[in-house]
Amino acid sequence: MSLNITRTEKEKGVITLALEGRLDSDTAATLERDVEKALGLEPRAIVFDMAQLEYISSMGLRVAFKTLKQMRQKDGDLLMINLQKQIQKVFDIAQALPPESIFASIEEADAYLDTMQRKALEEAPVEDIEDDVLGPLFKDKICEVQQVVALLESRKKRDFLERSLELFGRPPPEIVEDARALLASTEWIERRELDGAQVRPMLERHLDAYRDRYPGFDCEVVVEEVLSAKFSVHDNRVHLRREALFSRAAALCDIHHEIDTHVLTFLNGRRQSLRFFQLGPRGSLTFQESLGVFSEIVNGVIYPGRRITLAARVSAVDGMIEGLSFAEVYNFLTRENGIDGGEAFEICVRVFRGGGFTKDWLYVAELERIFRYWAEGRDMRLLLLGKISLEIVDQVKELLERGLLEPARYLPEYLERIAGLRERPVIQNLLQDDRIGLEQLLTPLPD
């Protein structure tokens, strides 16, 4: 969603900028330009009317604080009026604890602010939603948001791990066993020769294929000097850390994982009149990450190093939950399983951050269910029309039939290519098994 700005000057020397939409990393520059124009008129006050502002990120906060500083340097002032509940919550937090000082990165700050705004929206009277489909979905999501808020509020506290387990759970014993077997049977060999700037042309070629198929396909690539992750997606903006190193195989996995799943489901969700499907129901994060790995598999780009990384994350999460220290998990990955020291260190940092973060096993949590869904011939397009989960596929079908949802417009190329593969004997034989192990799941599909 864009940011619309309307400028008025009902009183001489007082310029009002009415903001409508989202004030985030994509739109902050637009507001900055309008503020600069307003400052050129030398007003005694600038007013941000936020009655129609639905969301603000840390970049939006920076524009507001910068404007306030500029106005006070000129003996003027910045006033903010008509703040919605979720926007007011963000400013309450920012005034008490500036995001730059309490978070390690802009991404962390935005995640926290996003959660706080959702929490403020919890007060919406969902009990008044009489729709038999939508009412339960909203109520379940509110419960999940409450868990996310509890997790973030316990950051670096003793109960962080407990909150993380409540939200993300722990890998079941059979998946842990599969992960350890994979680690023991696969040799780590990977040469990282590409930096973020060199990966960008690969990414742009992939995006160009979508732009050719879908005029108006909206996705931007930004190479950052400072970024906590090597490769990340926020809505329809892709961020690459310039100095990060990738192997070509790893870059292809990231591209298919992030674009074919996260970007597409965001863009499709943005088209829905029910904005709930931009956010997603309870469990949508687990499903999204597993669907991203499924994309790596069916595109044939998953490779031994990626399989090791996914297995190592499961093992690291399990070891951390069982009480192993950072050093003990690191030694298990490097000395006992031969994983590169840099890769092992990064995995341990991800798992031990905040006091024990169990999210990293989710990449394989729903993988078997997605595989069976596809192999049984069910409609994969339903999984891509927004942020959803497997648990609500039947509800999604009903909402489509009622005209409350639109079919997915943006679809990955792989859907056409793999349509006939499900009839292969090797695929149908897997369906006969009570359980499909990680080694079989994390294998490219037969040609």
Beta strands, then each sheet from edge to edge (+ up, - down):
strand 1: 3-11
strand 2: 14-23
strand 3: 45-56
strand 4: 77-81
strand 5: 194-195
strand 6: 220-224
strand 7: 231-234
strand 8: 237-241
strand 9: 245-246
sheet 1: 1+ 2- 3- 4-
sheet 2: 5+ 9-
sheet 3: 6+ 8+ 7-
end
